[in-house]
Structures are given as structure tokens and as C-alpha cells.
Amino acid sequence: MSTATHEETLGFQTEVKQLLNLMIHSLYSNREIFLRELISNAADACDKLRYAALDNDALYEGDSELRVEIEHDKEANTITLRDNGIGMNREDVIANLGTIARSGTAEFLKQMSGEQQKDAKLIGQFGVGFYSGFIVADEVAVRTRKAGTAASEGVEWRSKGEGEFTVADIERELHGTEITLYLKEDAKEFADDYRLQNLVRKYSDHIEVPVRMPKTETAKDDEGNDIEGSEVTTWETVNEATALWARPKSDVSDDEYKAFYKHVAHDFSDPLAWSHNKVEGKLEYTSLLYVPGRAPFDMYERDGARGVKLYVQRVFIMDDAEQFLPLYLRFIKGVLDTRDLSLNVSRELLQQDPQVDKIKGALTKRALDMLKKLSKDSEEYQTFWNTFGSVLKEGPGEDFANREKVAGLLRFASTHSDTATQDQSLADYVERMKEGQQKIYYVVADSFNAAKNSPHLEIFRKKGIEVLLLSDRIDEWLMSHLTEFDGKSFADVAKGELDLGDVEDEAEKKAQEETAKAKEDLLKRVKEALSDGVQDVKVTHRLTDSPACVVLPEHEMGFQMRRIMEAAGQKMPEVKPILELNPEHPLVARLEGAEGEIFTQLAHILLDQAIIAEGGHLDDPAAYVKRLNSVLTA
């Protein structure tokens, strides 16, 4: 290697500085993971070269035996890891090793707590495993050359992790990347054959690319005796070096499945569940899907990276092949290896291939079945739901074919719950339905407490009818697509006419009709007093304790969704609510006996209070306060 030329010193991106500080000062209990991360990156580089070489075999440069090699030097206190993969040019080095080029990272870093265990788990979520080398090293040097470029286009990157790095042009005969770690004094334990081999087997046994280490042996004569001074060094493959997903399920241990997940997902925590499946026949593919135990930081960015790692006949094609799972299952990680696609497939071709839709349908079913199986463990499923529930709720609106299956996986809080925990399934609700009840009732509000204390629930509590309490921002949108479950239709208790089915007997219904008729004069007076503020005024049978409530027409957008749309800058058409009065309440009795200005003020106060109780916003809060004060001092 010749002397370095065109050397320049550059500063790390701000987020990298923060991450390096975390690496260097916070992760002593997780130090050994550095080797796994570096091996995973090297294996990915080999996969990428194998794919690129499909169109240009010359990229191998006569060396098509892809591999990762690890050496150590006890005296120099170094570890060197190299691969003969795709390599990098100068621009790649600066982009990949000087910045974290993923959206949302800066914001996510702000959430770092400084707690060692928690922060350790965050690293993999950035896809920046390279920086884990600084956990054990005072200095890291990278020498690399992109396959297919001239030897003079080699690049050396060097840094002590203190805010800057140097990049220089070098001569490099070999393509691929070599990383040298100059170990810290308290990390000498890693410059050891036995220690390194154990770590490779522990974390990287599943890597399909062989991971090799040098082995020194003494030559023997014809009789099997050692020949003094004839030591030779050979390379020994340390890992199993077979595609884990291609092995029979019975041959793969749970620990191996978990280790492979951490490699695929760049995650530090164990998965909640996995499904390993081989299909033969009209379609031939193998899939290994995982449900993560934690959410990636960009989960709510619908345009973010997602999907499975795609292989065709064990040849790596691409990361994040999003075409094989619907958007609402974007948290699923894993691998798909198929024979039914061409080796030169691209993202554009995937969108046009009919086989993709068939595989997508099968993988979607497999993922939903995996979640159904997970749901049998209520504690594990609650962990999943707390993490991914809001994303799964997108399913009924996006996947009509599997709407009933997705609905069975949804969880809600309800009046049957003591807390805001969303742990009631629709199947549980249906099983608990009252005799004569024909609908699944729900109420939508801004928060659990607002939903739980909604005046619309009063008659349901009296009758002992369970109501789902929906307070997620997505819930009203969800219910516009989820029209029924198990043959039972859904009903929003705050919209349209209230129908309790056969739970109410004929005598109750007749009494309600008679009360409404008796109060016709009052209802007419209130509607005139409120002028254009309401669509109609009716007697209610929803309320037992509150004086009034507002109700929207059955197919009208709810108050919560209107507020969300308005907050997003969407101008919404005016909607007039229906005011329902409780004739048994003292305030309504007082209203009925009032005249003139007092009557008008009381009518407006009851309407405003009903809107507030519904979580709505008054157009003129000051007018409400003025009316209330006037009535209180009258």
C-alpha cells in the first residue's frame, strides 16, 4: 500500500457525535455486540456484491469466493475484520461513515435517556452498527475499495471518535473493506482466538457467508510426527455458514431464531414471535417472519423503510422489499427466499409481477395467523398491542379481504375495563352481549376518561350493556371501515337514533313515545330559541343523570375526526347537531318553566354544556360564560 494522498479532515454529523458519545461512555455491559454488528455489515456487503455481479461478473475481480475474515494481534492489541464484498468509494465512505442518513434520527436521539440498558437497545434501530466498534476501540481505521474500480481508488477512513475523521486516497489491490480496531486497554480480552470464536458462534452462526479465522498448525511427516519449525497458517470457517431459513425447522433452536432476528432487524431485543414456512407447488418460496418486541423509531412514517429481505434462490436481491406485505403490517421483519422471480428483479419489476401479489397474499395470511397465535398469550399480546396496535388498526381500511381476521386481532378499552388498557377483543365483547342485544356499541372521544365519562353511556350503564371506549386518533377512521364483526353491526352511541334492540321492552318504548309527545311544546320553544344552532331538538332516552346531550346524524363525521381534519388544515363544512333533552332532569324542568330572555339563555347554556361534555369547542366561550353568570345571578 502506497502513502496516502488527498487527505482531508471532516467533522461528524451532530447526531453521530451524540451516538459516539453513547457508544464510548454508556455501553460497557453490551460490549461484545460490536463483533456481531461488524460481521453483519460485512455479510451485507458480500450479498450486495453477489447481486451486482449477476449483471457484471467482472466485479468479482477473479475472487468469487465471498467471505469474512477476522484476525487479531495480541501485541499490537488490535482486531482486523475484512470482507471481499462490494466495498466503498470516497463518496460512499463520507456518506456512510460520517452521517446517519435516516430521517427522524435527530428527533429520536433527543429521547435518549442516558439509561445504559435502554440506550443500548436503541443503537440497532438506527442501522448504524458500524459505530459500535468504538465501544471497544480507541481508534478505528477503515481501508476499502469499491469492486470494479482501479487499485488507485482505495480509501482510508480513520477516527478516534472525538468529533472528526480523516479520509485519504490510498492504493488498495483488494476490493471490499477492512476494519482495524485499536482496542482500549480494558478491552484486551477480545484480542483472543477463543473469545472471538465464541462470539462468532454466539451471534453470527447463521450468517450464510463463511466467517473465517486463521489457524496455525505444525506440519507433520509421513509418520504423523510434528516437523519442528514448520508451522503453517490455514483459514478455518468458524460459523455454520448456511442460510438459517433454508434449514428444516426441527434443526433450528429458539436461540438461533432469536439471533437471526437480531441480524435481520438490527435490533438488540428478542422478537415476540416468528413463523418459519416452506411452500412448494405452484409457488415455491421459504419465508421467515418475525414480530418485533419493540417499535422502530420511524414506524409512523408510512414512507419509511419497511418490508422483508428478499432473496431469489439464496441470492440476496434487496433489503426492505415492501411489496410482499401490506402497509399495516410494516412492523413485520424477516426474509423471503423464492424461486418464482428472476434474479435480475428490481423494485419496478416487482410492482408488475403477478407472482408478487400471490406471495403477498400468502405472507399476509401467515403474518395474521402468527398474530392470532400470539394473542393466545394475553400478556405477550398486550405487549404487542401497546407497541403496534395503532398501526394494525389501519388494516380494515386497507385490506378488505382480511378485514374480519384483522378485526379479530384488535383490542379496545371498554366499560368492562377498569383502566385505559386496551385489552378487550371483539370476540370477548360478543360473548358478553346482553340477551336481545343486536349491535356492538362504541363511543369515540379524545381520551379514555372523556370516553368513560361520556353522558351517552348513562342508559348503557343502567341497562348493563358494554360499550367500547375509543380514544386513539385513528379510531373513528377505523370504525368507518369496520362495519360489522361476527354478524353484528357496529353502532356509535353518539350518532343517529338510539336502538337498544330487544334489550328495551315494549312498555319502555311506549313510555318514551308518550313523553316525547307530551314535551312537543317545550321542544318547539327550545328549537326556536336556538335558531340556526341545532338541526333539531328531541326528548332523549340516552340520559339518566345529565340534562342534555348532542347527537350527530348517523353518517356524519364525528367531532373528534373533524378536529383532526381541521388541525391538518382541512376546512370542514358546518354541521348542526341534534340536541336531546332529559325531561327528568331538574335543569330541564326549570327550562320548561322559564320565559323570555331567561328561557333563551338556559337553552343556550344546555346546548353549550352538551357540546363541552362531548369534547367539542364552543365558537364563543365568552358568550357562554356571560349567559351562565346572568342565570346564576338572576
C-alpha positions as CSV (number, residue, x, y, z in Angstrom):
1,M,0.0,0.0,0.0
2,S,1.4,3.4,-1.0
3,T,1.5,6.5,1.0
4,A,-2.0,8.1,1.5
5,T,-2.8,11.1,-0.7
6,H,-5.6,13.7,-0.9
7,E,-6.1,13.5,2.8
8,E,-8.8,15.7,4.4
9,T,-10.3,16.0,7.9
10,L,-14.0,16.3,8.3
11,G,-16.4,16.7,11.1
12,F,-19.1,14.2,12.1
13,Q,-22.7,15.0,11.7
14,T,-24.2,16.2,15.1
15,E,-26.2,13.0,15.5
16,V,-23.1,10.9,15.0
17,K,-21.3,12.8,17.7
18,Q,-24.2,12.1,20.1
19,L,-24.2,8.4,19.2
20,L,-20.4,8.1,19.5
21,N,-20.6,9.6,23.0
22,L,-23.2,7.0,23.9
23,M,-21.0,4.2,22.4
24,I,-17.9,5.3,24.2
25,H,-19.4,6.1,27.7
26,S,-22.5,4.1,28.2
27,L,-22.4,0.5,26.8
28,Y,-19.9,-1.4,28.9
29,S,-22.4,-4.2,29.7
30,N,-23.0,-4.8,26.0
31,R,-19.5,-4.6,24.6
32,E,-19.4,-7.9,22.8
33,I,-22.1,-7.0,20.3
34,F,-19.6,-4.9,18.3
35,L,-18.4,-8.1,16.6
36,R,-21.9,-9.1,15.6
37,E,-22.6,-5.7,14.1
38,L,-19.4,-5.5,12.1
39,I,-19.9,-9.1,10.8
40,S,-23.5,-8.3,9.8
41,N,-22.3,-5.3,7.8
42,A,-19.6,-7.3,6.1
43,A,-22.0,-10.1,5.2
44,D,-24.4,-7.5,3.7
45,A,-21.5,-6.1,1.6
46,C,-20.9,-9.6,0.3
47,D,-24.6,-10.1,-0.5
48,K,-24.6,-6.8,-2.4
49,L,-21.6,-7.8,-4.5
50,R,-23.2,-11.1,-5.3
51,Y,-26.3,-9.3,-6.6
52,A,-24.4,-6.7,-8.5
53,A,-22.2,-9.4,-10.2
54,L,-25.3,-11.0,-11.7
55,D,-25.1,-8.3,-14.4
56,N,-21.3,-7.9,-14.3
57,D,-19.3,-10.9,-13.3
58,A,-16.1,-8.9,-13.7
59,L,-16.9,-7.2,-10.3
60,Y,-15.6,-10.3,-8.6
61,E,-12.2,-9.5,-10.0
62,G,-11.3,-13.2,-10.1
63,D,-12.3,-13.7,-6.4
64,S,-15.9,-15.0,-6.3
65,E,-15.5,-16.9,-3.0
66,L,-17.2,-14.4,-0.8
67,R,-16.1,-14.4,2.9
68,V,-15.5,-12.5,6.1
69,E,-12.1,-12.8,7.8
70,I,-11.1,-11.9,11.4
71,E,-7.6,-11.7,12.7
72,H,-6.1,-10.3,15.9
73,D,-2.7,-9.2,17.1
74,K,-2.2,-9.5,20.9
75,E,1.0,-7.5,20.9
76,A,-0.5,-4.6,19.0
77,N,-3.8,-5.0,20.8
78,T,-5.8,-4.9,17.5
79,I,-8.6,-6.8,15.8
80,T,-8.9,-6.7,12.0
81,L,-12.1,-7.7,10.2
82,R,-12.2,-7.8,6.4
83,D,-14.6,-8.8,3.6
84,N,-14.3,-9.1,-0.1
85,G,-17.7,-7.6,-0.7
86,I,-18.9,-4.6,-2.7
87,G,-16.6,-2.1,-0.9
88,M,-16.9,1.7,-1.0
89,N,-15.6,4.7,-2.9
90,R,-14.7,8.0,-1.3
91,E,-18.2,9.4,-1.6
92,D,-19.7,6.2,0.0
93,V,-17.2,6.4,2.9
94,I,-18.1,10.0,3.7
95,A,-21.8,9.4,3.4
96,N,-21.9,6.1,5.3
97,L,-19.3,6.7,8.0
98,G,-19.8,10.4,8.6
99,T,-23.5,10.8,8.8
100,I,-26.6,9.0,9.8
101,A,-28.7,9.4,6.7
102,R,-32.1,8.3,8.0
103,S,-35.0,10.6,8.6
104,G,-36.1,11.2,12.2
105,T,-32.8,10.2,13.8
106,A,-32.1,13.6,15.2
107,E,-35.5,13.8,16.9
108,F,-35.2,10.2,18.2
109,L,-31.8,10.9,19.7
110,K,-33.4,13.6,21.8
111,Q,-35.4,10.8,23.5
112,M,-32.3,9.0,24.7
113,S,-32.4,8.8,28.5
114,G,-28.9,8.0,29.4
115,E,-30.0,4.7,31.0
116,Q,-27.4,2.2,30.0
117,Q,-29.8,-0.7,29.3
118,K,-32.4,1.3,27.4
119,D,-29.9,3.2,25.3
120,A,-28.0,0.0,24.4
121,K,-31.2,-1.2,22.7
122,L,-31.5,1.9,20.6
123,I,-28.3,1.5,18.6
124,G,-29.6,-1.1,16.2
125,Q,-32.7,0.9,15.4
126,F,-30.5,3.4,13.5
127,G,-28.9,0.9,11.3
128,V,-25.5,2.3,12.4
129,G,-23.9,-0.8,13.8
130,F,-20.5,0.3,12.4
131,Y,-20.2,2.8,15.2
132,S,-20.4,0.0,17.8
133,G,-16.7,-0.5,17.1
134,F,-16.0,2.4,19.4
135,I,-17.4,0.5,22.4
136,V,-14.1,-1.4,22.5
137,A,-11.7,0.7,20.4
138,D,-9.8,4.0,21.0
139,E,-9.4,4.3,17.3
140,V,-10.9,2.7,14.2
141,A,-9.3,2.6,10.7
142,V,-11.2,1.5,7.6
143,R,-9.5,0.6,4.3
144,T,-11.8,0.0,1.4
145,R,-12.2,-0.1,-2.4
146,K,-15.3,-0.4,-4.4
147,A,-15.5,-3.5,-6.6
148,G,-14.8,-2.7,-10.3
149,T,-12.7,0.4,-9.6
150,A,-9.0,0.8,-10.0
151,A,-6.5,0.0,-7.3
152,S,-5.6,3.7,-7.0
153,E,-9.2,4.5,-5.9
154,G,-8.8,2.9,-2.5
155,V,-9.9,5.0,0.5
156,E,-8.7,5.0,4.1
157,W,-11.0,6.4,6.9
158,R,-9.7,6.9,10.4
159,S,-11.2,8.3,13.6
160,K,-10.8,8.3,17.3
161,G,-14.5,9.0,17.8
162,E,-13.8,12.5,19.1
163,G,-15.9,14.6,16.7
164,E,-13.9,14.3,13.4
165,F,-12.5,11.8,11.0
166,T,-9.9,11.8,8.2
167,V,-10.4,10.4,4.7
168,A,-7.4,9.8,2.4
169,D,-6.9,8.2,-1.1
170,I,-4.8,5.0,-1.0
171,E,-3.6,2.2,-3.2
172,R,-5.6,-1.0,-2.5
173,E,-5.2,-4.1,-4.6
174,L,-8.2,-5.9,-3.0
175,H,-11.8,-4.9,-3.3
176,G,-14.0,-4.9,-0.3
177,T,-13.5,-3.4,3.2
178,E,-11.0,-4.0,6.0
179,I,-11.6,-2.5,9.5
180,T,-9.0,-2.4,12.2
181,L,-9.9,-1.8,15.8
182,Y,-7.2,-0.4,18.1
183,L,-8.5,-1.8,21.3
184,K,-8.9,0.1,24.6
185,E,-6.7,-1.1,27.5
186,D,-9.7,-2.6,29.2
187,A,-10.8,-4.4,26.0
188,K,-7.7,-6.6,25.6
189,E,-9.9,-9.7,26.3
190,F,-11.2,-9.5,22.7
191,A,-7.8,-10.0,21.1
192,D,-8.0,-13.7,21.8
193,D,-8.8,-16.6,19.5
194,Y,-11.1,-18.4,21.8
195,R,-13.0,-15.3,22.8
196,L,-13.5,-14.3,19.2
197,Q,-14.6,-17.7,18.0
198,N,-17.1,-18.0,20.8
199,L,-18.6,-14.6,19.8
200,V,-18.8,-15.6,16.2
201,R,-20.7,-18.8,17.1
202,K,-22.9,-17.0,19.6
203,Y,-24.0,-14.1,17.4
204,S,-23.2,-14.9,13.7
205,D,-23.5,-18.7,13.3
206,H,-26.5,-18.1,11.0
207,I,-24.6,-15.8,8.6
208,E,-24.6,-17.5,5.2
209,V,-21.2,-16.0,4.3
210,P,-18.4,-18.0,5.9
211,V,-16.6,-16.2,8.7
212,R,-13.0,-17.4,8.8
213,M,-10.2,-17.1,11.3
214,P,-6.5,-18.1,10.9
215,K,-5.4,-21.4,12.5
216,T,-1.8,-22.2,13.0
217,E,-0.8,-25.8,12.6
218,T,2.6,-27.7,12.6
219,A,3.3,-29.7,9.5
220,K,3.7,-33.5,10.1
221,D,5.9,-36.0,8.4
222,D,4.8,-39.2,6.8
223,E,4.6,-41.0,10.2
224,G,2.4,-38.3,11.7
225,N,5.1,-36.6,13.8
226,D,5.4,-32.8,14.1
227,I,8.1,-31.2,11.9
228,E,9.9,-28.7,14.1
229,G,9.8,-25.2,12.8
230,S,7.3,-25.9,10.1
231,E,4.2,-24.1,11.3
232,V,1.7,-23.2,8.6
233,T,-1.4,-20.9,8.8
234,T,-4.7,-22.0,7.4
235,W,-8.1,-20.4,7.4
236,E,-10.8,-22.1,9.4
237,T,-14.5,-21.4,8.9
238,V,-15.9,-20.6,12.4
239,N,-19.6,-20.2,11.7
240,E,-22.0,-22.8,10.3
241,A,-22.3,-20.6,7.1
242,T,-25.7,-21.9,5.9
243,A,-28.9,-19.9,5.3
244,L,-30.9,-20.4,8.5
245,W,-34.2,-20.1,6.7
246,A,-33.2,-23.0,4.3
247,R,-32.7,-25.4,7.2
248,P,-35.6,-27.6,8.5
249,K,-37.5,-26.0,11.4
250,S,-36.7,-29.0,13.6
251,D,-32.9,-28.3,13.2
252,V,-33.2,-24.6,14.3
253,S,-33.2,-23.8,18.0
254,D,-35.1,-20.9,19.5
255,D,-31.8,-19.2,20.3
256,E,-30.8,-19.4,16.7
257,Y,-34.1,-17.9,15.6
258,K,-33.6,-15.0,18.0
259,A,-30.0,-14.4,16.9
260,F,-31.1,-14.4,13.3
261,Y,-33.8,-11.9,14.0
262,K,-31.3,-9.5,15.6
263,H,-29.2,-9.8,12.5
264,V,-32.1,-9.1,10.1
265,A,-33.8,-6.4,12.1
266,H,-30.7,-4.7,13.5
267,D,-32.4,-5.0,16.9
268,F,-31.0,-5.8,20.3
269,S,-34.1,-7.2,21.9
270,D,-35.7,-10.6,21.2
271,P,-38.7,-10.9,18.9
272,L,-42.2,-11.7,20.3
273,A,-42.9,-14.4,17.8
274,W,-41.8,-15.9,14.5
275,S,-43.1,-18.1,11.7
276,H,-40.9,-20.3,9.5
277,N,-42.6,-21.7,6.5
278,K,-41.6,-23.5,3.3
279,V,-44.1,-23.7,0.3
280,E,-43.8,-26.0,-2.6
281,G,-46.1,-26.4,-5.6
282,K,-47.4,-23.7,-7.9
283,L,-45.4,-21.2,-5.8
284,E,-42.1,-22.1,-4.3
285,Y,-40.7,-20.0,-1.6
286,T,-39.5,-20.0,2.0
287,S,-40.4,-17.3,4.5
288,L,-39.2,-16.5,8.0
289,L,-41.3,-13.7,9.5
290,Y,-40.9,-12.0,12.9
291,V,-43.0,-9.9,15.2
292,P,-40.6,-7.5,16.9
293,G,-40.7,-6.8,20.6
294,R,-40.2,-3.0,20.1
295,A,-41.1,-0.4,17.5
296,P,-38.6,1.1,15.1
297,F,-38.3,4.9,15.6
298,D,-39.8,5.6,12.1
299,M,-42.8,3.2,12.4
300,Y,-45.3,6.1,11.9
301,E,-43.6,7.3,8.8
302,R,-45.6,5.5,6.2
303,D,-43.0,6.2,3.6
304,G,-40.1,4.9,5.8
305,A,-38.1,1.8,5.2
306,R,-40.1,-1.4,5.7
307,G,-40.5,-4.9,4.3
308,V,-38.6,-8.2,4.2
309,K,-35.1,-9.0,2.9
310,L,-35.6,-10.6,-0.5
311,Y,-33.5,-13.5,-1.8
312,V,-34.0,-15.3,-5.1
313,Q,-32.6,-18.8,-4.9
314,R,-30.4,-17.7,-1.9
315,V,-29.0,-14.8,-3.9
316,F,-29.6,-11.5,-2.0
317,I,-31.7,-9.1,-4.0
318,M,-32.7,-6.2,-1.8
319,D,-33.4,-5.0,1.8
320,D,-36.9,-3.6,2.6
321,A,-38.9,-5.3,-0.2
322,E,-42.2,-3.7,0.8
323,Q,-44.2,-5.3,-2.0
324,F,-44.7,-8.5,-0.1
325,L,-46.7,-7.3,2.9
326,P,-49.4,-4.6,3.2
327,L,-48.6,-1.3,4.8
328,Y,-50.5,-2.0,8.1
329,L,-48.1,-4.9,8.7
330,R,-45.0,-2.8,8.1
331,F,-43.6,-3.7,11.5
332,I,-43.1,-7.3,10.4
333,K,-39.4,-8.2,9.8
334,G,-37.9,-11.2,8.1
335,V,-36.7,-13.0,5.0
336,L,-38.3,-14.2,1.8
337,D,-36.4,-16.6,-0.5
338,T,-38.3,-17.5,-3.7
339,R,-37.7,-19.4,-6.9
340,D,-40.6,-17.7,-8.7
341,L,-38.8,-14.4,-9.5
342,S,-36.0,-13.7,-11.9
343,L,-32.5,-13.0,-10.4
344,N,-32.4,-9.5,-12.0
345,V,-35.7,-8.4,-10.5
346,S,-35.9,-4.8,-9.4
347,R,-38.4,-2.8,-7.4
348,E,-40.1,-1.6,-10.6
349,L,-40.4,-5.1,-11.9
350,L,-41.8,-6.3,-8.6
351,Q,-44.7,-4.0,-8.9
352,Q,-45.6,-5.6,-12.2
353,D,-45.1,-9.3,-11.4
354,P,-48.3,-11.3,-10.8
355,Q,-46.4,-13.7,-8.6
356,V,-45.7,-10.9,-6.1
357,D,-49.4,-10.5,-5.4
358,K,-49.8,-14.2,-4.8
359,I,-46.9,-14.3,-2.4
360,K,-48.1,-11.1,-0.7
361,G,-51.5,-12.7,-0.1
362,A,-49.9,-15.8,1.4
363,L,-47.4,-13.9,3.6
364,T,-50.2,-11.6,4.8
365,K,-52.2,-14.7,5.9
366,R,-49.1,-16.2,7.5
367,A,-48.4,-12.9,9.5
368,L,-52.0,-12.7,10.7
369,D,-52.1,-16.3,11.7
370,M,-48.8,-15.7,13.7
371,L,-50.5,-12.7,15.5
372,K,-53.6,-14.8,16.2
373,K,-51.4,-17.5,17.8
374,L,-49.6,-14.8,19.8
375,S,-52.9,-13.5,21.0
376,K,-53.5,-16.7,23.0
377,D,-50.8,-15.4,25.4
378,S,-52.6,-12.3,26.8
379,E,-49.5,-10.8,28.4
380,E,-47.3,-11.2,25.3
381,Y,-50.1,-9.9,23.1
382,Q,-50.7,-6.9,25.3
383,T,-47.0,-6.0,24.8
384,F,-47.5,-6.3,21.0
385,W,-50.7,-4.3,21.1
386,N,-49.3,-1.5,23.2
387,T,-46.5,-1.2,20.6
388,F,-48.1,-1.9,17.2
389,G,-51.9,-1.7,17.8
390,S,-52.3,1.7,16.2
391,V,-50.7,0.5,13.0
392,L,-52.7,-2.7,12.9
393,K,-55.9,-0.6,13.1
394,E,-55.1,0.6,9.6
395,G,-55.8,-2.9,8.4
396,P,-59.6,-2.9,8.0
397,G,-59.5,0.1,5.7
398,E,-56.6,-1.2,3.6
399,D,-57.2,-4.9,3.3
400,F,-60.9,-5.8,2.6
401,A,-60.1,-9.5,2.0
402,N,-58.7,-9.9,5.6
403,R,-60.9,-7.4,7.4
404,E,-62.6,-10.0,9.6
405,K,-59.2,-11.5,10.5
406,V,-57.7,-8.1,11.4
407,A,-60.8,-7.2,13.4
408,G,-60.3,-10.4,15.5
409,L,-56.9,-9.1,16.4
410,L,-58.0,-5.6,17.5
411,R,-58.1,-4.7,21.2
412,F,-60.2,-1.9,22.8
413,A,-60.8,-0.4,26.2
414,S,-64.5,-0.7,27.2
415,T,-66.9,0.0,30.1
416,H,-65.9,-3.6,31.2
417,S,-62.3,-2.2,31.7
418,D,-61.1,-0.7,35.0
419,T,-58.3,1.2,33.3
420,A,-57.4,2.6,29.9
421,T,-55.6,-0.7,29.0
422,Q,-56.9,-1.8,25.6
423,D,-57.4,-5.5,26.3
424,Q,-60.9,-6.3,25.2
425,S,-61.3,-8.3,22.0
426,L,-64.4,-8.1,19.8
427,A,-64.9,-11.8,20.4
428,D,-64.9,-11.2,24.1
429,Y,-67.4,-8.4,23.7
430,V,-69.8,-10.5,21.6
431,E,-69.6,-13.3,24.1
432,R,-70.7,-10.9,26.9
433,M,-73.5,-9.3,24.9
434,K,-76.8,-9.0,26.7
435,E,-79.7,-11.1,25.7
436,G,-81.6,-9.3,23.0
437,Q,-78.6,-7.1,22.1
438,Q,-78.0,-7.0,18.4
439,K,-75.2,-4.4,18.0
440,I,-71.7,-3.7,19.2
441,Y,-71.8,-0.2,20.8
442,Y,-68.9,2.2,20.9
443,V,-68.2,5.8,21.8
444,V,-65.4,8.0,20.4
445,A,-63.6,10.7,22.4
446,D,-60.3,12.5,22.7
447,S,-59.2,10.5,25.8
448,F,-60.1,7.4,27.8
449,N,-61.5,9.5,30.6
450,A,-63.6,11.6,28.3
451,A,-65.0,8.4,26.7
452,K,-65.6,6.7,30.0
453,N,-67.5,9.7,31.4
454,S,-69.5,10.5,28.2
455,P,-73.1,11.2,29.0
456,H,-74.1,9.0,26.2
457,L,-73.2,6.0,28.3
458,E,-75.7,6.7,31.0
459,I,-78.5,4.5,29.6
460,F,-76.0,1.7,28.8
461,R,-74.8,1.6,32.4
462,K,-78.4,1.5,33.6
463,K,-79.1,-1.5,31.3
464,G,-75.7,-3.2,31.9
465,I,-74.7,-3.0,28.2
466,E,-71.0,-2.9,27.5
467,V,-69.7,-0.1,25.3
468,L,-66.2,0.1,23.6
469,L,-64.3,3.3,24.6
470,L,-62.3,4.5,21.6
471,S,-59.8,7.3,22.2
472,D,-57.0,6.7,19.6
473,R,-56.8,9.3,16.9
474,I,-57.3,6.6,14.3
475,D,-60.4,5.0,15.9
476,E,-63.1,7.0,14.1
477,W,-61.5,6.4,10.8
478,L,-61.2,2.7,11.7
479,M,-64.9,2.4,12.5
480,S,-65.9,4.0,9.2
481,H,-64.4,0.9,7.6
482,L,-65.2,-1.8,10.2
483,T,-69.0,-2.1,9.7
484,E,-69.6,-5.5,11.4
485,F,-68.0,-8.4,13.2
486,D,-69.3,-11.9,13.6
487,G,-72.5,-10.8,12.0
488,K,-73.1,-8.0,14.5
489,S,-73.1,-4.4,13.2
490,F,-71.4,-1.5,15.0
491,A,-73.3,1.5,16.4
492,D,-71.8,4.8,17.6
493,V,-73.8,5.7,20.7
494,A,-73.4,9.4,19.9
495,K,-74.9,9.3,16.4
496,G,-78.3,8.8,15.0
497,E,-81.4,7.2,16.7
498,L,-80.5,5.1,19.7
499,D,-81.7,1.5,19.1
500,L,-81.1,-0.9,22.0
501,G,-82.9,-3.7,20.2
502,D,-84.8,-6.2,22.4
503,V,-83.0,-5.0,25.5
504,E,-85.8,-2.5,25.8
505,D,-89.3,-3.9,26.2
506,E,-92.4,-2.6,24.5
507,A,-93.6,-0.8,27.6
508,E,-90.4,1.3,27.8
509,K,-90.6,2.2,24.1
510,K,-94.3,3.2,24.5
511,A,-93.4,5.4,27.6
512,Q,-90.7,7.1,25.6
513,E,-93.1,7.9,22.8
514,E,-95.7,9.3,25.2
515,T,-93.0,11.5,26.9
516,A,-91.9,12.9,23.6
517,K,-95.5,13.8,22.7
518,A,-96.1,15.5,26.0
519,K,-93.0,17.6,25.5
520,E,-93.6,18.7,22.0
521,D,-94.3,22.3,23.0
522,L,-91.1,22.6,25.0
523,L,-89.0,21.1,22.1
524,K,-90.5,23.6,19.7
525,R,-89.7,26.5,22.0
526,V,-86.1,25.4,22.5
527,K,-85.5,24.9,18.8
528,E,-86.9,28.5,18.1
529,A,-84.6,29.9,20.9
530,L,-81.5,28.2,19.5
531,S,-82.4,29.3,16.0
532,D,-79.8,28.0,13.5
533,G,-77.6,26.5,16.2
534,V,-79.2,23.0,16.0
535,Q,-80.7,20.7,13.4
536,D,-83.4,19.5,15.7
537,V,-84.4,19.2,19.4
538,K,-85.7,15.9,20.8
539,V,-86.5,14.1,24.0
540,T,-83.7,11.7,24.9
541,H,-83.8,8.2,26.4
542,R,-79.9,8.1,26.4
543,L,-79.5,10.0,29.6
544,T,-80.3,9.3,33.2
545,D,-78.1,11.8,35.1
546,S,-77.2,14.6,32.6
547,P,-79.7,17.3,31.4
548,A,-78.8,17.2,27.7
549,C,-76.5,15.8,25.1
550,V,-75.7,16.5,21.4
551,V,-76.1,13.8,18.8
552,L,-74.8,13.8,15.2
553,P,-76.6,12.3,12.2
554,E,-75.7,8.7,11.7
555,H,-73.4,9.1,8.7
556,E,-71.9,12.5,9.7
557,M,-68.2,12.8,10.6
558,G,-67.7,12.8,14.4
559,F,-66.4,15.7,16.5
560,Q,-63.0,14.0,17.1
561,M,-62.3,13.4,13.4
562,R,-63.5,16.9,12.5
563,R,-61.0,18.4,14.9
564,I,-58.2,16.2,13.5
565,M,-59.0,17.3,9.9
566,E,-59.2,20.9,10.9
567,A,-55.9,20.7,12.7
568,A,-54.4,19.4,9.5
569,G,-55.6,22.5,7.7
570,Q,-58.7,20.9,6.1
571,K,-61.7,23.2,6.0
572,M,-64.8,21.3,7.2
573,P,-68.4,22.0,6.2
574,E,-70.6,23.2,9.1
575,V,-72.6,20.5,10.8
576,K,-75.5,21.2,13.1
577,P,-76.0,18.8,16.0
578,I,-79.3,17.4,17.3
579,L,-79.9,18.5,20.9
580,E,-81.6,15.8,23.1
581,L,-83.1,16.9,26.5
582,N,-83.6,14.7,29.5
583,P,-87.1,15.6,30.8
584,E,-86.5,14.1,34.2
585,H,-83.6,16.4,35.0
586,P,-84.2,19.5,37.3
587,L,-82.5,21.9,34.8
588,V,-84.9,20.8,32.0
589,A,-87.8,21.3,34.4
590,R,-86.5,24.8,35.2
591,L,-86.2,25.5,31.5
592,E,-89.7,24.4,30.9
593,G,-91.0,26.9,33.5
594,A,-88.9,29.8,32.3
595,E,-90.0,32.6,30.0
596,G,-88.4,35.2,27.8
597,E,-84.7,36.0,28.0
598,I,-84.1,33.5,30.8
599,F,-85.5,30.7,28.7
600,T,-83.3,31.6,25.8
601,Q,-80.2,31.8,28.0
602,L,-80.9,28.5,29.7
603,A,-81.5,26.8,26.3
604,H,-78.1,28.1,25.0
605,I,-76.4,27.0,28.3
606,L,-77.7,23.5,28.0
607,L,-76.6,23.3,24.3
608,D,-73.1,24.7,25.2
609,Q,-72.7,22.3,28.1
610,A,-73.7,19.3,26.0
611,I,-71.1,20.3,23.3
612,I,-68.4,20.7,26.0
613,A,-69.3,17.3,27.5
614,E,-68.9,15.8,24.0
615,G,-65.4,17.2,23.8
616,G,-66.4,19.9,21.4
617,H,-65.2,23.5,21.3
618,L,-67.5,26.5,21.6
619,D,-67.4,29.1,18.9
620,D,-67.9,31.8,21.5
621,P,-66.8,30.7,25.1
622,A,-67.2,34.3,26.4
623,A,-70.9,34.3,25.5
624,Y,-71.4,31.0,27.3
625,V,-69.7,32.4,30.5
626,K,-71.8,35.6,30.3
627,R,-75.1,33.7,29.9
628,L,-74.1,31.4,32.8
629,N,-73.3,34.3,35.1
630,S,-76.5,36.0,34.1
631,V,-78.6,33.0,35.1
632,L,-76.7,32.3,38.3
633,T,-77.2,35.9,39.5
634,A,-80.8,36.2,38.4
